[in-house]
Amino acid sequence: MLELIIAVASVGLWLIAYAGCRIVTRPAAPPVGPATMDLGSESPAVVSMLVNGWSTSVDTAESTVLDLAAAGYYELRQPDADPYRTTVHLARNQPDPSGLRPYERQVLDRIRGLAVDGVVPLTALAFRNENESKAWNSRLRAAVVADARAAGLSERRFGRTMMTALHFGTLAIAVTCGSMAVHHTHRLVAFCFVLPFAAALVGLVQHIGERDTPTGLEAASRWFGVQVWLRNHEQFAELPPSAVAVWDRYLAYGSALGVTRRASDVLDLEVGTRRRLWSSYQGGWRRIRVRYPRGPWRASTTRTLILQAMLFVAAGSIAAAIAGHPSRYSLPGYALITVGVYVLVRALLDLARSEEVTGEVLARRPWRQHNGRPRLDYLVIDDGTTDTTTAWGLPARWSDRCHSGDVVTITARPWSRRVTAVIRRSAAQARPAAAFADEQTGPALRDFFGEVRTAGPLPLSVDDVARLVGQPVRADRRQQPQRVDFRSEADNSLLLRAEWAAGMAGRLAWQTNGRRAATLLPGIGDEAYASGDRAVMRVGDVTLVVVARGRGQIGTPHLPWLLTRCEIAALIPPK
C-alpha cells in the first residue's frame, strides 16, 4: 500500500510541476500597436502565427496561396461574380523558386501537382482525405515554426533545462511505477502498462508548442496595428481572392490577420473548417473558434445522466466487493464509484440552474442519430462576447427553429450543454449590407472596398484595345464599377483587364503594385511602369492597372502605347 501511495504521489507532483511550467511559459499578449498600413518583412504565414498566440492556424496555408499569387508564380482569375469559380493559372515565366521558403515551395508544389494544362480551380486545392490533410498541414506548420525560430520571433515553450527536468521526472515515475508493478504482478503486464503511461507523459512535454520572444512581441504588436488599419475598412473583408491582382500582398496579410472573410471562405487547404467559422454578429466580421463537446454524458437529459451515474456507482460497488476491502484490486471499483458520484452531483447542479444565450446561429450539424433519424444536432451560436465558443446539443424537435444566420435565444444546461428551449428572435440577414452587394442588380456595383457605386466612364476605348490585341473586342464591366474586362467577340475569352482606384484606395494600389520589379515608362502620367504582361500608371491619387490575359498577351509589348491613350482624367472623382 505504501508503494502505491508513493507512485500516486510521484505522478501528482509531476503533473503539478508540468502545470506550473505551462503557466510560467504562457505566450504573452502583445500590445496593439498604432494603426498603420506599412508592411514588415515577415511572411504572411509567420504573421498568422504571431497574431494567433504563437500557434499556427488554417490562415497559414491560405495566406501563403495569396502571397505566391502576389509574387507572380500564378494568377487568380475570377470569370464572373462568383468567387468560388476562381481558377489558378500558372505563369508561363515564373520567378525563380529557389528563394522560396520550404512552406512556400510546399504550397506551390501542391498547386503544380493538381494543375492540368497549367490551370486548377481554387476550391480544388482542398484535401479529400483527412489523414492526407493532417500530414500535409503538419509539415507546413512545422516549416513555419522553424522559420519563425530562425528569425528570432519564436522559441520552444519549454527551454532545455525545463525539458530535461521534466524528462528526468518522467524517468523516475517510470522506474517507481515499473518496480511496483513488477513486484506485484507479471512483468509483461507491468511493461504494457508503464511504457504507454511514460510515453504519454513524454508526449505532453514534446508537443507543447511555441512561446514569445522580445523580437516576436515587437513584431506582433506592429502587425496588430496593421490589423487595426485593415479592420477600419470593414468592406476589405469582402474582397475575393482575385483582388490580389490589385492589392498585392495586402490581401495575403489580411488573410493572415483574419480580416478577409470572403477570400478565406473560398480558400481551404484542410478538410472541413467547422472549427473556425465566420460571424458578423453585432457588426464587423470575426472568425470564431468552435469546440465541439464529446463524452457519454454531453447533451444528455437529466434523467439519462442520473441513470448513468447510478450505473457507474453500482458497477463500481460490485467490482470493489468482488476484489475485497481494502485491496489494490478494488481501485478500479472505487474509480467507477467516484465517476458516478461526480456525474450525479453535476447533473443535479445542472438541473438547478440554467443559462440563457442570445446570438447568431453560425452552424447546425448532425451529432447523434437513432435508426437513421437525427436525435441531436450540434448548435453553434456566437453571442458576441468572445472569439471562442462551445457548441450546444440541440434536440431534433427544435431544429426547424435554428437556421444559419438566425438570431435566437436559447435556454440550456451549462454543464451538459443541452438546449432546453429555443426562442427565434429574427430571421437571417446577420451579415452587413456589403456582403450582399454582389447580389444586387442594375447599375449599382461594388468597388474595391465594397462600397456601392454607379459605373462611370471607361478609361480605355474598345477600338484601342482591339488594335492592341488584333481582334474585335467588347467591354464587360458587370462585376465592379472600377474594373472592366475586354473580351473577344468571337469566343468571349478574356483578353485584357483594367482596374483603377482613387483616393486612399488609389494610393494603396500604387504602393502595392510599385513593389514589383518593373521598367520605368517616362512621360506617361505622373509615374508609370511596365512589368511583363502588366502596366501601371498613376495620375495624382488615381492608379490604373492594365493586365493582358490569354491571347491578349500578344499585345504586351504595346501596353505603354495603350497607357498613353488612357482617359484617366475621367476616372478622377469630382471634389
N, C-alpha and C positions, 0 to 999 in steps of 0.2 A: 504493500500500500504506500510506503514511503517513496519507493521508486516512481510510482505513478504520480504522486504529488510533485516530485522533482521534475518529471517530464512535462507535466502540465504547466508548472511554474516557469520552466525554461521557455516553452513556446509562448506563454503570455508575455514574458519580459521581452522576447524578441519582437513580438507584434507591437508592443508599446514603443520600443526603440524605433521600429520601422515607421510607425505613425508619427513619432516625433521628427524623424528625418524628413518625412513628407511635408510636415507643417513648416519646418525651418527653410526648406528649399522651394517653397511655392513661388512660381514666377511672379514678380512684382507687376503691379498695374501701372503702366507708364502714363505720365500726364499727357493730356491732349494739347498738342502744340497749336500755335495760331494758324488760322485758315490760310492755306497757300496753294497755288497752282504749280509750284516748282517741284519737279520730279527728282528723285535721288538716283543713285547708281545701282541700288539693289534691284534684282529681278522681281517681276510680279509674284512669282512662286514664293520667294523668300519673304516678300512683303506680306503675303497672305498668312504666313507662319507667324510673323511678328505681331500682327494685329489680332490674331486669334489665340493669344495666351501661349505662344511658343508651341503650338500644336498645328499640324497640317490638317487640311480640310479638302472638300471637293473643289474649292476655288483654286487649289494648287494647279491642277491639270487644266481647268477651264481658262485661267488667266494665261497660262503658257501657250495654249492654242491661239488666243488672240494676239499675244506678243509676237509669235512667229509670223502671223499674218502681217502685222505691222512692220516686221523686219524684211518682208518681201519674199519669203520662202513659198508662199502660195497666196491666192486671193480668195476672199469670201464673197460670193455673188448671190444676191437675192433677186430672183427673177420677177417676183410680184410682191404684193403686200404681206404675204405670209412668211415670217422669218423662219418658220420650221422647214421651208423649202430651200433654205440656203445651201449652197454647194461649195466645196473646197476645190479649187483649181490650182494644181501645182504649177509654179512658174517655170517657164522654159529655161531662163537664165537665172538660176537661183544663186544667192550669195554663197560664199564658201562656208560649208557647215563645220569646218574644223574648229572654229572658235566657239561653237555651241557648248553649253554646259551639258553634263550627262543626262539630266532630266529633260532638257530641251530636245536633245537628239532622240531621246526615247519617244517623245510625243511626235516628232517629225517622222520617225521610223514607222510608227503606227499608222499615220496618215498615208505615208507612201505605200505601206503594205496593203492598205484597203483600197487605194485608188485604182480605178480601171480607166486606162487611157488618160491618166492624169486628173481624173475627177472622182470625187466621192461626196455623197450627201453629208452634211454636217452632223445630222442626227444618227448617221450610221457609225459614228465613232464610239457610241455606247456599246458596252460589252453585253453579250447574251448569256454568258456563263459566269455565275457568281464567283466561283473559285478562280477563274482566269482574271476577273476584275480585281479581286483582292490581291493576287500575286503581282499584277502589273502596277497597281497603285501603291503597294507596299514598296516595290523597288523605286518608284518615282519619289515617294516621300522620303525614303532613306537618302536618296541623292540630294534632295533639297536640304535636309538636315545637315548633310556633310558640307554643302556649300555654305550654309549659314555659319557652321562652326569655323570653316576656313577663313571666313570674313570677320571672325570675332564677334558675331552678332548673337551667338547662342553657345551654350555649353551643356554637357551632360548634367542632368539634375542632381545626381549623386556623384560627388567627387571620388577620387581614387581612395582616399583614406576612409570615407564613409562606406564605400563599396566593400573594401577589404574587411572592415569591422563587421558588417552585416554578413558577409560570406563566412567569416570565422564563426560567427554566432550560429549560422545555419549548420556548419560542420559540427559544432558542439551539440546542437539539438539532435542531429542525425546519429551521433555516437551515443548520446544518452538514451534516446528512444530505441535505437537498434539494440543496445546492450540489454535493456529491459525486455524487449520483445524476444530476443534470443534466449534469455534466461527463463522466460515463462511459456514460450510456445515454440513451434517448429521454425527452423532457420528460413525456410522458403517463405513462410507466412510473414516473417519479420522483414525479409528482403522486399516482398511485394508491397508491403505497407510503407516502410520507412523511405525507400527510394523515391516513389512518386511524391510523397509528402515533402521531402527535401528539395526535389525538383520544382515543386510549386513555390516554395519559399524563394528559391533562386530566381524563378521567373518574375516574382514580384519586384526583385531588385533590378533585374536586367532590363525589363520593359517599363521603365519609369518615365521616360520622356526627357524633355529639354527644359532649361530654365534661362532666365535673362542674364545678360552681361551689361556693364555700363554703356558700352558702344551700342548694344542692341536696344537698350531702353531709350537712348537718344534718338536712334533711327526710328523706333516705333512711335515716339512722340511726334516726330516730324511727319510721319505717314498718317497719323491720326489727324493732323492738320489738313493734309490733302483730302482725307475722307470728309472732313467737315466742309471743305470748299465744294466738293462734288455734291454733297447732300444738300447744300444750299440751293442747288438747281435740281429739284425733285424730278423734273422731266428727263434728266440724264439717265434715270433708271429704265426708261422706255426705249433707249437706243438698241437696235438689233445688232447682231454680230457683224453684219456687213458694213456698219458705220465705222469700222476700224479703218476703212479706206480714207476717211477724212480725219478721224480723231486719233489715229495712230496709236501710240502706247497709252494714251489716257483711258481708252476703253479697256485695255488689258489690266491696268492698275485699278480701274473702277471695279472690275470683276474680282480682283484680289482683295479689295477693300469692302466688298459686299454691297455695292451700290448700283449694280447693273442687273436689275431683276429680269428684264426681257432677254438679254443676252445669256444670262446664266440659266434661264429656263430652257433655252434651245440647246445649249452646250451640256453634255452629260457624258463623262468618261468613267462612270461607275454603273453598277446595276441597281437601279432604283434609287430615288432620292427622298424616300419617305421620312428620313430622319432630319432633313433640312428643308423646310417649307417656307414660302414667302407669304407675308402678311402685310396688309395695308390698314389694319385696324387702328383707329384714332389718328390717321393721316401719316403719310410717308411709308415707303416700303422698307420692311425689315425682314431679314432671314431668321427664322425661328428654328432652334434645335429641339427636336422632339425625342422623348424617351417613351418607349412602349413597355408598360409593366408586364411582367410574367410571373408565374407561380400558381400553385394549385388553389390558392385562396383569393387571388386577384379577381375583382369584379364578380365575386360570388355573392349570393344573397346571404343575409344574416343567418337564416335558418340553416343554410348549407355550411356556413362557417362553424356554427355551433356543433353541427353533426360531425364535421371533420375533426374538430377539437376533441370531442368525446371519443372518436375512434382512435386518435393518437394516444389519448390517456389510457384507454382500455388496452390497446396493443402494448404500450409500454409497461403497464401493470402486469400483464400476463408474462411478458418477457422477463421482467425483474423477479417475478415469483418463481418462474422456472429456473432461473440462474441461482436463486438463493440470495439471502441477505446476511451481511454485506458480501459482495464479491465483485471482482473486476469484470466478470462476465455479465453483470447486471447493469453496466454502464450504458449500453445501447437502450435498455428499457427506461432508464432514468432520462436519457436524452429525448426519447419519444414523449415521455410524460411532460418534460419541460416545454417541448414544442407545442403540445396540446394545450397546456395552460396558457402559453403565450398567445396562441391563436384565439382562445376563448376570451381572454382579457381584452385583446384588441378588438374583437368582434363586438363585445358588449360596449366598449367605449365608442366604437364607431356608430353603434345604434343610438347612443345617447346624444350624439351631435351630428350635424350635417353642415355642408358648405355650399354656398350659393356663388356661382361663377357666371359672369356675363362677358361674352366676347364673340369673335368671329370664328365660324367653323372653317378650319383650314382643310380638313380631310375627314373622311369616314371610310374605314376599311374593315373587311371581314376579320373576325377574331375566332369565334367558336361556332361550330355548326353541329346540327343533330339530324341525321337521316337526310343529309343534303340541304337542309334548310338552315338559314342563319339564326342563331340564338343570341349572338352578342357581336357588336361591332366596336372597333377602336374609334373613338371620337376625339379629334384633336382640335382644341379651342385655344385661341390667343386672346388673353384678357388685357393685353396692352401693358402689363406691368414689367415683364422681363422678356429677354430674348430666348428663354428656355421654357419648355412646358412638358408635362407628362400627360399622356393620353388617358381618357376615361373609358370605362366599359359601358356601352350604350345597349340596353335591351332592344331586341328587334322590333318590339311593338311601337317604339318611338322613332324608328329610323326615317319615317316619312316627314318628320318634323325638323330634321337636321340635314341640310344640303350645303355643299361647299359655297362659301360666300354669305350664308345667312348669319345674322346676328341673333344669338339665342341666350337665354338664361337657363342654366341647369341647376338642379339641386342634387347633390351627390354625397356619398360617404367618403370622407377624405383618405382613410387608410385603405379600404378595399378598392377604391377608385370606381365604384359602381354608381351610375346615374339613377336617381330615383324619381326625377320629374324633369320635364322639359317645357319651357315656355318660349315659343317662337316670337321674337320681337319684330324682326323685319326681314324681308327677302334680300337676296344678293344685291349687289351694287356696292360692295365694300371697297372696291378699287377706286382710286381717284379718276377724275374725268379723263386725264391724259391717257390712261390705259385703254380707253375706248376710242381714242382719236382715229386709229386706223380702221375702225368700223364705220366711220362716217361716210356719207356720200355727198356729192356736189362739189363746189369749188373750194370748200374749206378743207385744207390739208394740214398735216403736222410737220413742223420744221425740226431742226436738229435737236432742239431741247423740248420737243413735244408740244410746243405752243401752236394753237390752231391759227392758220393764216390763210389768206386768199392768194392763189397763184398769180404771180406778176409776170412781167415780160421776160423773154428768154435772152440770155447773154450771147448766144450763138445762133446764126441763121441756118436753116435747113440746107440752103444752097451751098454755104461754105463747108459744112460738114460733108455734104455729098461730094464736093470737089476733093476733099481730103481723103476720103475712103474709096472714091472711084465708083460709086454706085448710088442709085436713088435711096434716100432715107426718109424716115418720118420721125417726128418728135413725140415722145411718150413721157408725160410727167404726171402720171396717175398716183404716184406714191408720196411724194413730198413736194411742197411748193418751191424748195430751194435745191431741186435736183431734176435733171432732165436726161432721159435715155434716148439716144438716137439709134433707131433700129432699121434693119434692112427692109425695104418694101417687098422684097422677093420672098424671104423666108422668116421675117420677124426676128432674126438674130441680133443680139446686142453688138453694136459696132463702136460706140463711143458714149461715155458718160461724163456729164458736167455737174459739179456740185459747188455751191457757194454759200457763204455765211457773212454776216455783217456784225458790227459791234463787238462785244466781248467774244461771241462765238467765232467771228472772223479772225480776231487776234489769236485765239486759241488754235484755230485751224492752221493759221500761218506758222505758229510756233511748232506745232507737231509735224507739219509737212516740211518745214525748213530743216529738220534734223536729218533728212535723207541725204545720201551722197548725191549731189546734183551739179549741173552745169549752169553757170550764171548766164542769163539772157539779157544783156544790156539794152536799154532803150525801150523796154516793154513795161508799161505801168510804172509803179514806184519801185517794184522789185519783181523779178520773175526767174524761175529756174525750170530746167528740164532734167528728168531722170528716167531713162528707159522709156516706157510707154506712158509716162505721166508728165504733165506740165502744170506748174503752179504760178499764179500771178496775184499780186497784191496792189490795190489802189486804195490808199487811206486804210481804213479798218475793214475793208471788204476783201475777202480772199476767194479766189476761183480756182478749183482743181479740175483738170481735164484729164481723163484716163481713156486710152484706146483699148478696146477689148476685141477678142476674137479676130476675125478677118479685118477689122478696122485697124489693126496694128500695122497694116501696110502703110498707113499714113503717119506713123510715129515720127519719122524724120521731119515732117512738116508741121508738127504741133506748135513750134514757135510762130510760124506764119498764122496759124489759127488764133493764137492769143492776140496777135495784132489786129485781128478782125473782130474781137470781142467788144460788145457794147456793155462794158462793165458799169458805166455811169448809170444805166437803167436799173442796176441792182442796188444802188445806194439808197437806203430808205430816206424819205423826206424828214427834215428836222422840225 
